[in-house]
Amino acid sequence: MVEKTTEQVSSCAPGFKLVGYTNFVRTNPKSDRFRVKRFHHVEFWCTDATNSARRFSWGLGMPIVAKSDLSTGNMTHASYVLRSGDLNFIFTAPYSPSIAGNLTHTASIPTFNHTTARSFSSSHGLAARAIGIEVGDAEEAYHVSIAYGARPSSPPIETDKGVFISEVQLYGDVVLRYVSFKNPNPNLTFLPGFEPMDETSSFRNLDFGIRRLDHAVGNVTDLTKSVSYVKSFTGFHEFAEFTAEDVGTSESGLNSVVLASNDEMVLLPMNEPVYGTKRKSQIQTYLEHNEGEGLQHLALVSGDIFKTLREMRKRSSVGGFEFMPSPPPTYYKNLKTRVGEVLSDEQIKECEELGILVDRDDQGVLLQIFTKPVGDRPTIFIEIIQRLGCMLKDEEGKTYQKGGCGGFGKGNFSELFKSIEEYEKTLETAKNIYVPPAAATAVAAAAADP
């Protein structure tokens, strides 16, 4: 595991207690401790940035728009940026430390560290290292966070041209990365040190309709402790919560809390496992395979989920992403009663054909679907969503959609749990029937021995 600081959390959010979906009352106290603008990027650490970036680019319809590697003078790490709308993914892998030598200053991600990166990939496989959020001032955000108990990861660094980056620990080996721009440069491809990707090798024409990151979900061992910790240094408020009684199945469950920024456009849900159920909680399975806490999934907003899903499913068997099993036909027969005034019969039929789940709250409707885990381990996966309703106007008269419109699929949790349980059962079946060749030879020899 990556080495952690021993500094203790100095301030916890007082009075946090899980009350469940039914008893939860949503309020927005506008309590951010520093100015939070939006999600800026998510950085994945891996052992092969080239192929990981290309796989996600192809599977999600996100062109590779920028690079920082040997060809740009970066001797420390290879990084490639994928972009669709306002969504940015970075895939980073280390070069050999002997290549970099004393040239670590060439790294475009100034907080990158060879030892930490290699330890991270060994423990977690392909996983998200950093959730980047754009803030008003990355220096201020860091110092305020530390003052309210955040564990430091990297103090503020000015990369170049007035771009500042700082980091604090979020959960496990995942960091919350603050990014700010003192003098915004519209010509900046991504961050200083990145150069535009050659169009002939970037899947530049791909666009499946994905527009931004809606929420980033973490799995933790102790929800009360983690929520209190993050609330204490960010000031984020509770947007929603669910307990096993709200969203579990007869076999397993979880507890979950969603934290939100002032404008509720930066959403950080966290889950913990529930113990004593018939089956091991899927959250516990994640924690075991990930060797600790980490980012479980990313919810990506589509402007047209039907288009996005048609394109993604075309590529499922040719290098793209596979999806969790679809709900039974009875699920869709009940949809007309639940959302018939929002979705047409044709749209409901398309939801069934594509395996899209539908839910609503008192403000809007949520369309959602989940991929299977994207790597070798049953850990991180992707959610594609579209939110309908909750349209508002800002002070300038521009129309925008309220954050979290339609909720977080409370009505679909049990259906999702069943799909994941069925998926995990296939892994258990394979594990139970597999006999290693050496063991098979020994059994055969023993049987033949009189």
N, C-alpha and C positions, 0 to 999 in steps of 0.2 A: 504493500500500500504506500501511497505518497505520504511523506512525513508531514505531520500536522503540528501547528503551533500549540503550545500548552496554555496559552493565555485563556483565561476564563471569561465567560460571558458576564459582563458587569451589570447588565440591566435587562430584566425580562418584562414582557408586556404583562401587566397585572390583570388578574381576574379572568384569564382565559379558561373556558370550560366548554367542552363539546356538548351541544344540546340537541343536535340532530336537525334534519330538514324541516320537520313539522314545527318545531319550537323556535327555529332561527328567524330573527327579524333583521332584514337587510337595512343598513343605514350607511351613509357615506359621510364620515366626519371631516373629510379633506385633511387628513392628518400626516401626509408625506413630510418627512424631515428635511427633504431637499427637492429641488425641481426635477421631476421625472418627465421625459418627453415621450419616449416610445421604445419598443424593442429595436435594437440596432442590428444584431447578428447573433448567430449561435455558432460556436467553434467546436468542431469534432476533432479529437486527437485519434490518430490511427497509425499504422505502420506503413501504409502505402497510400499517400494522398492522391496520387494520379488516378489510380483505379477506383478508389472510393468516390472521388469527386465525379468521375465519369459515370459511375453507376447511378448515383443520385441525380445527376443532371439528366440522364436518359430516362430514368424512372419517374421523375417528378416534373419533367419539362422545364428545368431551370438551367438556362445557359451558363457556361463558365465565362465570367466576364473579366476576371482579373487574376493575376498570378504573382507570386513572389517565390522565386526558386533560383537555381544556379544560373539560369539565363538572365536573371535580373540583378545578379550579384549577391544573392542571399546564400551564404555558405553554411547557414545554421539549420534551416528547416525549409521544406517545400510546403507552400500554402496556395490553395486555389479557392476562389470565391465564386459561388453560384448565386444567381439573383433572379427573382421573379417578382415583379411589383416592388414592394417595400421589404420583401423577405431576402435576407442574406445568410447563406451558409458558408462557413470556412472549413476546409479539410486540411489538416496540418499533420505532417510526419517529419521526424528528425532525420537529418543527415548524420553521418558519422562524426562524432566529436573531433576526431583527428583531422577531418577535412576543415572544420571551422577554425580549429586552433585558437588563436587570439582574435579571430574575426567575428566574435559573437555579436558585435555591434551591427553586423549586417542583417540581423534578424528584423523582419518587418513587424512581428509581434514581440514587442520589447519585453514582455513578461515570460517569454518562452524559456524553458530550461531543459537541457538534454536529459538529465537524470530523472527529473520529475515526469517528463513525457514518456520515457521508456518504462518507468515504474507504473504509470497510469495505464498504458496499453497492456502491460503484463497482467495487471489486476482486473481490468474492466473490458478488454477487447475494444472494438469500435464503440466509442461512447462520446457523449457531449462533455467537454471540459469547461466551457464558459458560456454563460448566458449574458450577452452584451446588451446593455440598455443605454440609450443616449440620455444624458442628464444635462442640466444647465451648466454645471461646473464639476468636473470629475475630481478636482482637488477638494472642493468643499464636501462633495458626497462622501469621499473616503474619510475625511477627518471627522465629519459628523457621525458616520457609521461606526467608526472606532470608538468615539466618545460614548456611543450608546450600546457598546458591547460587541460589535462585530469583530470577528477574528481576522486579522490582516492576512492578505496573500501577496499583494504588491502595492507599495506606496505609489503616489502619482508620478507619472513619467510623461514628459513632453516629447512626443515622437519627432515631430517636425511641423513647421507651418501652423503652430498653434493648436495642434491636436493633442489632447491629454487622455491618458488611460490610467486607471487604477483598478484594483481588485480586492474584494473581501471574500472570505469563504462563505458559501451558501449552505450546502450539505454534502457530506461525504467529501469526494475530491473535486466537486463542482464549484466553480467560483462565479460570483456575480461581478461582471466587469462593467465599470463605468466608463463611458466614452463621452468627451465633449469637444466642441470645435470653437476655438476662440475667434477665428476668422474663417467662417465657412467658405469653402472653395467649391463652386459648382462643377469645376473641371476635375476634381479629385475622383479617381476611379473607385477607390474604396477607402483605404487608409494610406498614409505615406509609406513608400516602399513597395507598393503594389503597382503593377503596370497592366494596361489593357491586354486581354487575351487575343491572340490571333484568331480572327473570325473563322478561318478554315478549320480550326480544331476545337471549337468551343460549343458546338451544338447551338449556335447563335439564334437559329430560327425557331427553336422550341418554345412553346408557350401553351401550357395546359390550363391556364386561368388562375393559378395560385397567386395570391396577392400580398399576404402578410402573415406574420406569426400571431395567433390569437392567444395561446397560453402554452406554458412550458411546465410540465408536471414532474414532480420529484417523488421518489419513494424513500421513506425514512423509517427508522426503527421506533422512534418515539415522537408521535405527532404533537403532543402538547409542548414538549421541549423545543421542537423545531419551529413550530408556529410562533411561540413566544420569542424565540431568538430572532427570527426574521422580522417580525412585527416591531421588535424593540429598536432595531437599527435603521429600518426603512420608514417606519411609521405607517406602512400599508395597513389597510383595514380588511376585515373579514367580509368577503363578498358572498360566500355560500359555504355550506357544510353538509356532510352526509355521514351517517353511521351505518354499521352493518345492518341494522334493522331497516334502514331506508333503502339500501341498494344491494344487499347481499342475496345469495341464493340459499337453498337448503344445505349446500355443501361447503360454502366458504363466503368470506366477506372482507370488507375493509372499512376504515374510517378515513374521511377526507375533509380538508379545509382549503378553500380558495382565498388567497390574499390578493388585493388589488391596489393599484395606485390611485391617486385622486381622480383622474379621468377614466379609470377602470379599463384602460387600454393595455396596461401591463398587468397580466394575470399570472400568478404563481401558485397553482394548486399543489398540495402535498398529501400523500397517502401513507397510511401505516397498516401493517397486517393485523388481522384479528386472529386470535389463537383459540384453540379448543373446538374448532369446527371439524366436520367430517373429513374434509380435505384440507391440505395445507393451503393457506392463502396464496393467491398468485403474487401478492406483494412480497411475501416471504420467499417464494421461488425466485423472484427477481433479486432480492437482497443476497441470496446465496450465490447465484450465478454471477452477479456483478461484484461479488466480494465487498459488499457494503452499500451504503446509500448512494443514490445517483439519480440522473434524469431518466424518467421512465418513458415519456413520450412528448412529442411536439404536435400541437394542433395547428394546422395550416388552413387559412381562410381561402376559399375559392370564390371567384365571382360568378361561377357557373359550375356547380358540383357535378352536374350531369356530363358536361363536356370533359371536366377533369377526370372523372372516373372512367369514361369511355376510353380516353387516351391512355390512362394508367393501366387499365385492364388489358389493352392491346399488347402491352409490354411485359405483363406479368410473367410470361413463360420465356421471354427473350431478354433477360437481363434486368427486368424491372422489379416491382414489388408485388408479392402475393397478399391477398386479403383474408381476414378472418371469415369463417363460414357464415353464410347469410342466414337470417332468421327464417323460421318456417312460414309457409303461406298464410297461416292464421294471423300472424303478426300484421300482415298488410291488409287483411280483410277488415281489421279494426281501425285502420288509419283514417278512413273516410269520416268516421264518427268523431275522431280526435282532431283532425286538421283539414277536413273537407272544405272549409270556407277559405283556406289559405292555399292549398295545393289542389290542382285539377285532377280529374280521374286519370288523365294521361301522365301527369307528373307522378302520381302515386304508383302507376304501373311501371314507370321508369325507375322509381325507387326500388321496386321489387326486383326488376331485371338486373339492377346494378348492386343490390344488396345494401342499400342505404337505409340507415336507421333514422327515425323522425321522432322529435320530442318537442315540447313547448312548455313555457312558463306563462305567467300572467302578462308578459310583455311581448313575446315574440316566439318564433319557431326556429328550431335547430335541426339541420340535416347533418348527419355524421356517418363516418365509416372508418374502420381501423385496419391497418396492415398487420400482417404477421410480423414478428421480430425481424429487423432488417439485417441482422448479422448472424454469426454462428451461435451466439448465446440467446436464450429466451429472455432478453432484456429490453432494449430500446425499440420502440416502434413509432409509426407515424399515424396521425389522425387527420383526415380531410374533412372540413366542415364548411357549411354555408349558413349564415344567420339571416333570417327574414324578419323584417319589422324594425321597430324602435328607431325610426328615422327622426332626427332632430336638426335644428339649424343653429349655427354658431353666431357670434356677435356680428360677423361680416355677412351673414345671410347664407353661408355655404351649408349644404346638407351633409350630414354625417350620421353614421350609425352608432348608437350607444353601445359601449363595451359590454360584452357578455350577454347580448340580446338572445333570448331563448333558453338561457341557462346552460347547464353542463350535462344534459342528457340523463337526468335523474331517472326518468322513466325507461331508459335504455340500459341502465347499469346491469340489471339482472340478465338481460339478453346478451350483453357483452361478456358478463361473467361466464355465462353458459358456453359461449363460443371459445373463450380462453380455456375454460375447464376441459372442453372437448379436445382442444389443441394440445393441452398438457397431457391428456390421457393417451394421445397418440405417441407422445414421447415416452411415457411410462411403459406402454405396451412394447415399444421397440426395445426399451431397456430391459424389460423382463424376459423377452424371448432371445436376446442376443447372447451367444456363447462365444467367448474368445477362441480363436483357432487352437491355441495351446491347450486350453481347458478341454475343448472338444476332443483333441487327440488323446489327452490323458483319460477322459471318460471312456473313449473307445478301447484304449489299451486295457483299462481295468475290467471292462466288460468281457474282453477276450481272454483275460487271465483266469485260468481255472483255479 
